[in-house]
Amino acid sequence: MNLSVKSVENVEYMIEQIKDKLKVLNLGAIKPSHFDEEMYEELKEIYDMVMKKNSFSPNEMQALVEELGNLRKK
């Protein structure tokens, strides 16, 4: 998968990978349909950071979820 290309499929992939890595319990809170390609670069930055880390503190998880919330379609 080439994540350097902006596409709906890549947005969906990154969101699913972030959810899996963060072990998001409320799966309905973060859906790929909540995001569009307009925020692709910001989403990619979050994805890259999440994939690099092995664990997250509660504060880091809260900050990541808040940031994802800020990127949602209005």
Number of C-alpha atoms within 10 A of each C-alpha: 7 7 13 10 12 16 15 14 13 19 24 16 16 20 22 18 15 22 20 12 16 17 11 15 10 8 11 8 11 19 13 17 12 16 21 17 16 12 15 21 12 13 22 18 10 17 21 12 12 19 14 8 9 8 12 13 8 9 9 11 16 12 12 19 18 11 14 18 14 11 17 16 12 6
